[in-house]
Amino acid sequence: VTPIPAPDDFREQARAWLSSVATPRANASAVWGTGPDRFAILDTLSHDQELELVGRVSEWERLRYDAGWGALDWPTEWGGRGLPSGYEALYRAEEQRFDTPRRNELVYVTQQLVAPTIRQWGTSGQQQRFIRSLLRTDVLCCQLFSEPGAGSDLASVSTRAERDGDAWVLTGQKVWTSGARVADFGEALCRTEAHGERHAGLTAFIVPLDTPGVTVRPIRQITGGATFNEVFLDEVRVPDDLRLGPIGTGWKVALTTLAAERVTSMRVAFDHADRLLALARHLGCGLSPVARDAVADVWVHERVQSMNVARIVAQLERDRAPGPEGSIGKLAATETMRRISAALGALLGPKLTADSGEWGTYAWAEYVVGIPGLRIAGGSDEIQRNIIAERVLGLPRSPA
Ligand SMILES: Cc1cc2nc3c(=O)[nH]c(=O)nc-3n(C[C@H](O)[C@H](O)[C@H](O)COP(=O)(O)OP(=O)(O)OC[C@H]3O[C@@H](n4cnc5c(N)ncnc54)[C@H](O)[C@@H]3O)c2cc1C
């Protein structure tokens, strides 16, 4: 067993490796007026730009994984180092200081949602086939869960999977699928049993997206980009060896992915809170009491959020599987974002809605319009509140 390095030694080693492969970022400490004038939280990319970004990120992820700096908290058998989860955050803080490609949503889904789900539910053949390739981003996998009639109420999924010899035939429609245009596979939740208890009638599959019968159509987002999609499955044949988990356990497989998603989402607001504070410092002491209040509110919430993250990470280290506490983490993150939006209104006023050409003002508009998407994706704020009420606080179930 490799000994766990002391955090300071680990940081130093990470810095040394990063210096050998990347250049330091000029504005590492959120200096106002430097760096790209971009604050968006959802990508606004054309298809070609999305492909190009994913290509660059994957190249970086491969370099990282091969050098032993990817998959830090995975066991060595999967190319990891078996370090406590907190080391991932230590590494990321160091990486932020360097000019490296910004991971996009599909890469997070691949490495942090789908790979752990296959580790928990996959056969050993599936684990051998997929885990290293997903962690290394040799293949990318999106999440084919939501449907026009199944979002918050995911157990209403109606995409059918019917057995045909040693394969399954999938027919239905998925929607809001992030990254489907550039993904190689999709983790799909399908209905294999039309009658009986609805959760028990679901089964999960890993669907190769180049199979005949798969059609992906981009959906234009409020931010202008189109990185999520409708995915139509028209008699798509999937071999039984791509069924993920036993028949009828699709709901449990999906819960594994969703729990990982909440834990991944709980860190999202940190960068932007720092940048908002930099904006407030730049504007100086002439701020109105309302604006000062709003900025202090962001700071307080960002602190609470980061303590929640630390608590959840510590808990993960004790018993691995993320539980309903992830909902607190996700909700704390979207609450910080909501407060950042409110503070931006107070700080920037009309400059947030009309482009004055001034750095670091109108560019925030893209962030503000992206926030509602984050409050919905991965389970809406209301659904997180229901989970916290029922599964953390033990309150009575909400009426159906
Ligand atoms: C940016 C983005 C990326 C996404 N990426 C993916 C992806 O990659 N793969 C994927 O499968 N899906 C993805 N989604 C879909 C997302 O998971 C769903 O949008 C979400 O689960 C909500 O479902 P819905 O849109 O059907 O809304 P609905 O479930 O119809 O909800 C509508 C409103 O009613 C509220 N509501 C619903 N039920 C309750 C209740 N019981 N109690 C209180 N309030 C309730 C909701 O909070 C919401 O405000 C993405 C969504 C977004 C915005």
The ligand as an ORCA input file, in Angstrom:
! r2SCAN-3c Opt
* xyz 0 1
  C     -28.692     22.375    -18.062
  C     -29.391     21.040    -17.970
  C     -28.720     19.881    -18.279
  C     -29.376     18.649    -18.199
  N     -28.687     17.523    -18.543
  C     -29.333     16.324    -18.512
  C     -28.668     15.142    -18.958
  O     -27.502     15.161    -19.372
  N     -29.337     13.973    -18.935
  C     -30.627     13.888    -18.485
  O     -31.162     12.791    -18.461
  N     -31.302     14.998    -18.084
  C     -30.677     16.214    -18.093
  N     -31.355     17.342    -17.704
  C     -32.759     17.238    -17.317
  C     -33.031     17.421    -15.838
  O     -32.620     16.295    -15.104
  C     -34.553     17.666    -15.705
  O     -34.849     18.866    -16.387
  C     -34.962     17.781    -14.259
  O     -34.881     16.535    -13.617
  C     -36.410     18.329    -14.114
  O     -37.294     17.628    -14.894
  P     -38.298     18.377    -15.893
  O     -37.498     19.313    -16.731
  O     -39.105     17.323    -16.575
  O     -39.232     19.274    -14.967
  P     -40.508     18.775    -14.155
  O     -40.188     17.518    -13.448
  O     -41.681     18.793    -15.054
  O     -40.640     19.925    -13.067
  C     -41.255     21.182    -13.361
  C     -41.273     22.015    -12.087
  O     -42.079     21.362    -11.083
  C     -41.330     21.173     -9.883
  N     -41.684     19.878     -9.291
  C     -41.803     18.691     -9.919
  N     -42.112     17.709     -9.052
  C     -42.180     18.286     -7.818
  C     -42.451     17.795     -6.499
  N     -42.691     16.499     -6.283
  N     -42.422     18.678     -5.484
  C     -42.159     19.992     -5.689
  N     -41.910     20.515     -6.922
  C     -41.908     19.680     -7.964
  C     -39.863     21.174    -10.337
  O     -39.020     21.589     -9.277
  C     -39.894     22.195    -11.472
  O     -39.799     23.506    -10.951
  C     -30.733     18.585    -17.775
  C     -31.410     19.770    -17.448
  C     -30.762     20.986    -17.548
  C     -31.537     22.220    -17.201
*
